[in-house]
Amino acid sequence: MITNIASGTNVHEIAPGILRINTPVEIPGGVGFNFNQYLVADDEPLLFHTGPRRMFPLVAEAIGKVLPLERLRYVAFAHYEADECGSLNDFLAAAPAAVPVCGQVAALVSVNDVAARPARALADGEVLRVGRHAFKWLDAPHVPHAWENGFLIDLATRTLFCGDLFTQGSDGGKALTEGDILGPSEAFRRTMDYYAHAPQTAATLERLAREQPQVLACMHGSAWRGDGAGLLRALARAVTSPAAMPAAT
């Protein structure tokens, strides 16, 4: 469903009750790119990622095609960055009962200072229930970046909201794919390396793999369906190989 003809913003279901909101954009150099947010339509609706603040009208319009915006209960994100939570306060103003959802470190170092309302700060492994869906928070510091980073996995559908993992360029036109996303995401990373290359990267990706995700909800590019554990382990091998490390300057 196209929700804004001018911007191309669109909404598609990628798992039962989980909808991907996608907006294609152009980044410097004339390169196609895209931003995704994920709306969980449940008793207590949850939005994962807000998009940058300038995109608030587009995302809000898209949500309004699915459910009343003021029904939002949780606004969640992986880490503190504009495309993750740039319009957080706009959503909190539009939905009076909504609260931010993030990890404990994010709440401590950023969110409780800048957000209009205190965050629901989740501990590693803590479960947040929103109705049919229940989400487990998984701390993932510096994977791919940000000390406070973490992810949510839906225990009902095994959908992993994996943030900046598997970032793909282009317009992200295909909402859900079973094709290769590792190749395109690695090609993008090698031209603009945004990974922290932390010592625990492989161990963190293995921990995510053990959750056995079946859908990967990427913030940039197509969502993916298949053997998520296998794909995460392939990513771990790719980003921890000597060839993956940025060249010394």
N, C-alpha and C positions, 0 to 999 in steps of 0.2 A: 504494500500500500504506500503510494506516494503521499506524503502529508504536506509538502511544500514544493510546488512546481518550480519556483525560481531557484531554490537552493538544491533541489533534488533529494531533500531529506525524505527518508523512507523507513517503514516499520515492517518487520517480518518476525514471525515466531520461529525460534531456533530449537526450542524444547518446550514441553507442555507448560504453559503459563509464563514462559520467559521470552520476551520480545527484544529484538535488536533494533535500536534506533541508529540509523547511519546517515551521515552527511558527508558528501564528497567535497573536498576543498583543493586549492592549489597552493603549494608552498613555494618559497623562493627558488628561482631557477625554472619555473614553469612545470614543476613535477607534480603529478597527481597524488593526492593523499586523501585520508578520510578519518573521521572520528566516529566512534561507536559508544553508545550508552546502552545499558540493559535494564529493562523494566520488568519487574516480577509482579504480575497481576494476581494478587492474593488478598487474603483478609486484611493484612497490613502491608500495602504495596511498598516495594523497595526499589530504588533506583541505584544502579551501580555505575559510577562515573557521572559527572554532570556536564562535561564538555566545558570549553572556555566560556568566560562570562559573556562574550559577544554572541555566543551561540544559544544563550538561554531562550530567546523567543522561539527558535526553531525546535529545540528539545521540548519546551513546554507545550508548544502546539502539537507535537507528535504524541506526547503523553495524553493530551486532552482528547485525542481520537480514540484512545483505549479506555481511559477512566478519568473521572474528574481530578484535575491537578491537586486540588486541596485535600484529596484522600491520601496523598503520599504520607507514609509513616517513617520511612528510613531513607536517608541519602548516604550511600556508602561509597567508598573509594579505597584504592590500594595504597596510595601515598599522597603527600601534599605537593601538588603540581597543578598548574592552571587547567590542563585538559582533564585532570582527574576531578578537580573540585572548584574550578574557577567561579562557577555560578552557585556555589553552595548556599550563600546567604539569600540569593534570589529565590531559590527553592524553599528555603526555610520561611521566607516571607509569604510565599504563595500557599504554603501548606502549614497551617498553624500548629498541627500536632507533630510535624516531622522533626526528627533529630538526626545529627550526623552519626555515622557509624564508621569506625576506623579502629586501628590497633591502638594499644595503650601508649606506645611511644609517640605516635602521631598526635594523639590527644594531648600528651604532655608538652611536646615541643612546639606545636603549631595550632592545632584545631581549637582547643579550648580558649585560646587567646583571640582568634580571628572570627570564630563562628558566632552567630547570633544566639545560639543556645548550646549548652554543654553537650559533648559527644557521648554516645553510648560506646565506650571504649572496651573492645573485646580482647580478652586474654587469649594467648595461643591455645587453640583447641576448643575454645568456648563456642557454644551453639546458640544461634539466634533463630527463633521460630517466628514465622510470619503467617502461618496458616498451614496449607498443605505442604509448603516448602519450609525446610530448616537448613540453615547455613552454618557451616563450621568455618571459623576464622583460622588461618594458617599464617603465622609469622614467616616472612621471607626477606629478612634484611639484606639489602644490597643485591637482590636478585629480581630484576636485572639492575636496579639502582634504588637509592634512597634507604637510609638507615631504618626508617619506620615502615617500610613496605610490607604488605601482606596480601593475601588473597582469600576469597570466599569460595567454598564448594557447596553446592546444593546437594544435600543428602538424598533428596527425592529423585532427582534426574541425573545425578553425578555430573552436573555442569560446573566446571571450574571457571570462575571469573578471573582470568589470568592476566589482566592488565596489559603491560607492555611486552610480555612474552609473545613471541611469534608475530611481531609487528610486520605487516605487509604494506607496501606502497600501493599505488594506483587508487582508484575510486572506491574500492571495496564493494563493487557492485553485486557480487554474489553473497547473499546473506549467510548461507550455510553450505559448506563443501565437505566432501570426503576425499578430495584430491590433495596434492602436495602443498603444504604451507611452510614446511621447514626450508625448502630451497629458496622460495621468494623471501622469507623472513631473514634467512642468513645473508642473502644478497643485499638486502636493505641494511642489515647490521654492519656488513663489511664496508659499506660506503659512509656510514654515519654511526660509528660504534658508540652505543649508549649503555653498554653493560659495564658494571663495576668490576667484573672479573675478580670477585672476592674469593678468598681461600675456601669458603664453604659452599660455593656455587653448586658443585656436583652433588653434594650431600643434600642441599635444599631441594634441588630438582628431583632427586631420588625420593625424598619425603613426599613431594607432590605426586610423584608417580604411584606411590603406594596407596594413594587415595582412589586409584582406579577411575579417573575421570573418563567420561564417555563423550562429552561435548566440551570444547574449549572456546570460551567466549572472549575473543581477543578485542582489545580496545581499538586497534587499527587493522583493518582488513576483514576477510571473511571469518566467521566462526567456523569451527571444524568439528566433525563427528567421526568417531572411530576409536581405535586403541590409544587413548590418551596417555596411558602409562608408557607404551612403547615410544610414542612421539616425544614425550618429555625426556626419556632416556637418550634418545637420539640427539635431542637438543643439548643435553649435558655433555655428550661426547664432542659435539661440534664446538661448543663455546669453551671447553677446557683443553682442547688440543693446542699444541704449540702454535699452529698456524692461525688460531683464533685470536691470539694475543695481539694488541695493537703494537705497531712498530715503535721502537725507542726513538726519541728525538734528541 
